[in-house]
Amino acid sequence: MDQPTVGILHPGSMGAAVAGCATANAAAVLWCEAGRSATSAARAAEFGLTPVSALPELLDRSDIVISLCPPAAAEELASDIAEHAFTGLYVEANAINPERAQRITELLEPGATVVDGGVVGSPPVGGKTPTLYLSGPAAATERIEELFAGTAVRTAVLGTEVGKASALKLSYASFQKTSRVLVALAIGMAREHGVDQELIKVAAKRTDSYLSEPQYVAKTAARAWRWGPELEEAADALEAAGLPPEMLRAAASTLARWNDAKDNGELTLTDALDRLAQP
């Protein structure tokens, strides 16, 4: 099979790294410079992505388009793609609930073929190997498997039903991200009473507990601007399934206290807890 040309929409830290892996089996991986920052341009260059000036050019040249953006922008971005009558393979890889994945599929078909995707794990850099879960038409998911074959992005197909990959991604996120929020709250409460170090010692006896990793609180704070909307998506999915969404909505509300710490790699545990304590 000829190597496809791939377009990545909004190459953030995850999107750029995933797209960088795709360069191994693609003729080129394109990204659109319009409206993007110098930081985005530097990140795209680091991963070997080819710039184009406008979205129509990216769509005209791409056989496969991968959408990895903040959840709130997923449908608006898909609408832009639909307006340009894209006829290739569209991978909806955002952390959105299954109902939204279905709506995006209906929006883009029958012109485009849509694959539902969900990335579980950290960006594929420094030896990390996230898994891109896929669901959708068999021939289309097979093309995505081929695109990432032999790279740090593992793929796993969950079937032909759009929404399954999104459901798995949000099911995992609902546990993993809410657990990190609970760690921050537990340590924050313990610190208020001067027993935080004792709490950490107790937690260290159980190495399978997130509570034994207090240093991760600062990373949670820096990622809160992305994690909060993901948990809102997961809460919507719970509600649609007849399950109580309140716990995840509360976790998302807690994460919102860290929105001004966006991607701040200099935060310490103390900084993060101080910010959390400020309403």
N, C-alpha and C positions, 0 to 999 in steps of 0.2 A: 504494500500500500504506500502511495506517495505520502511524504511527510506533510501534515497540515500546517496552515498558518493559524496561529492562535491569538486571540485578543483578550487581554485581562482588563477588566473594568475596575478602576480605582485601586492601584497597587499599594495597599497599606502594608504593614509589617507581615501579615499572613499572606495576603494576595501576591505581593512581589516575590516572596520566597517560594510559594507554590508555583507561580508562573516561571520562576527561574529554573525549577526542576523540569518543567515542560519543555524548556529549550533543548533538552537532550534528544527529544524525539520529534521536534517541530522544525519546519522550515524557518520560521521566525515567530517570536512572541511579541506582539505589539501592545503598546499602551498609549493612551491619549493625553497629550500635554496640556490641553485646554483647561484652564482653571485650577491646575494643580500647582503645588508649592515647590520651591527649590529642594526641600527635603524629599518630596516624592520623586523628583527627577533624579536626585542622587541615589535614592534607594533603587529605582528602576535600572539605573546604569550599573549599580553594583551587581545586580542579578542578570545582566545581559539582555535586558529588554530593549526593544527597538521603538523609539518614539514616533508618533504620527501627530499631526497638528490638530485634527478634529475627529469627532466620533464617526461621521459618515465614512471617512477614509478607513478607519479601523474596521467598521462593519463590512465595507465593500471588499476588503482584502482578507478577512478572516473566515476560515471554515468552521472554527470552533471559538465561541466566546465564553469566558468564565467570569461570572459575577461574584465578587467577594467584596462586600461593602458593609457599612453599618446597617443593621436590620431595618431601621426606619426608612432608609433610602431604597430598599430593594424593589418595591413596586413602581416607584417613580422612575427608577433606572430602567426597569423592564418596559415601561410605557414609552420611554425614549427609544428603546430598541425596536419596539413594535411600530413606531411612527416611521422608522427607516426601512420597514419591511425586510428585516433580516431573515434569510432563508437557510442559515446554517444550523449548527448544533449549539444550543444555549445551555450552559451548566449553571443552574441556580444554586450556588453553594453558600448562600447566606444563612445565618442563624435565625430562621423564621419558622413560624408554626406551619403545620401541614396544610391548613386551609389557605394560607397565603401562597404557599407553593403551588397549590391547585389553581388559584386565581391567576398567578403569573403564567402558568402553563396555558390556561384558556386564553389569556391575553396574546400570547405569542404564536400559538398554533392557529391554523394549520401551516402557516408559512415556515416557522422554525420547528425544529425538534427539540424538546426540552427534557433535560435530565435533572432530577432532584439530587442535590449533593449536600453533604455536611462534613466538615473537617473536625475531627476529634484529635486533640493533641496540640503541641506547641509548633510554631513555624519550623519548617524543615531546614534548620541551620545548626551547626555545631554538633552534628551527629544525631539530632532528633529526627524521628520518623513518624509523623502524624499519619492518620488513616483518613482517606477521603472516601466516605460511604456514598454509594450511588444507588438510585432507583429510577427506573424509567425503561423505555424501549430497549430490548436486549441488544440490538445492533448498535445503538447509541452508547450504552454503557460500556460495550466492548471497545469502542473507539477511545473512550476516556481511559480505560485500563491500558490500552496500547500506548496512549500518550504519556503515561507515567511509569511505564514498565522500566524496571532497572534503576529507578530514582529513589530519593528519600521519601517520596510520597507514596505510601501504600494505598491500594484501592481494595474495596470490598463491595460487592453488589448484593443488594438486599431484595431484589425482585424487580418487577416491571411496574409496580404501582407508585406513581409520583406521590410524595408525602412521607414515605417510609424513612428515607434518609434524614429528612428534617425532623421527624419524630424522634429518631435515635439521638441525633445531635442535641435536641432540647431536653430529652430525658436525662442524658448524661450531664448536661450543663446545669439542670435544675438541682442535681445532687452536688456536683463538684463545686460550683460557684457559691451556692447557698452555704455549703459547709465552710468555705473560706470566710464568708461574712460572719458566721457564728463564731469562728475562731477569734476574729477581731473583737467581737462584742464580749466574748468571755474574758479575753486578756484585758480589754478596756475596763471591765467591771472589776477584775482582780487588781488592776493597777490603782484604781480609785481607792481601794482599801489596803494598799501596800502589800498585797500577797501575790503579785504577778509572777515573781521569780519562783515562788513555791508552786504556783499553778503549772508553770512550764516544767518544773522538776517532776511533778505528778504525771504530766502528759508524756514526758520522755520515757516513762516506763512502758508506754504503749506506742511503739514506733509505727504502728499501722494507722495512727490517728493524725489527722491534719493538725490537731492541737499541739502536736510535738514539733511543728514547723512554724514557730511564731514569726520567723524572719520573712515568711511569705506574705504577711499582712501588708508590708510596704508595696509588694508587687500587686497585690489585690487592689490597693488604693490607686496605683498608676493605671490599672486596666479597668477601673470602675466605669468610666465613660462608655466602654464597650459592653461590659458585663451586665450593667443595669438593663439596657434595652433587650438583651438576650433573655434575661429572667422575666421581663414583661411578656415577651413572646411565649416563653414556657408557661407562664401563668395563664395566658389565653388558651394554650393547648390543653392545660389541665381543666379549665372551665368548660371547654368544648367537649371534654371527655366525661363531664359530670363530677369531676374531682375538685376539692377546695383549692382555690388559687391564692388564698390570703398570705400564706407563708412566703411564697415567691415574690409577691408584690411588696411585702414588707422588706425582704432582702434587697429588692431593687431600689426601694426608697432609702435604705441605709447606704447603698452604694452611691446614690446621688450626692451624698455629703462629700464625696471625694471627686466630684466632677472636675474641680479646678486643679486636680493633680494629674491631669491627662498626660500619660506617657512620661512621667517624671521619674527618671531612673536614679535620682539622687535622694529620694525619700528614705528615711530610716523608720524603724518600728515606732520610735517615739513621735516622729513627725506625723505618721499616719494616724496614730491613736489621738494625738492632739487635734488633728483636723476632724476626726470622727466625733469628738466630744463637743464640737462647735456646731450648733444648729444652723 
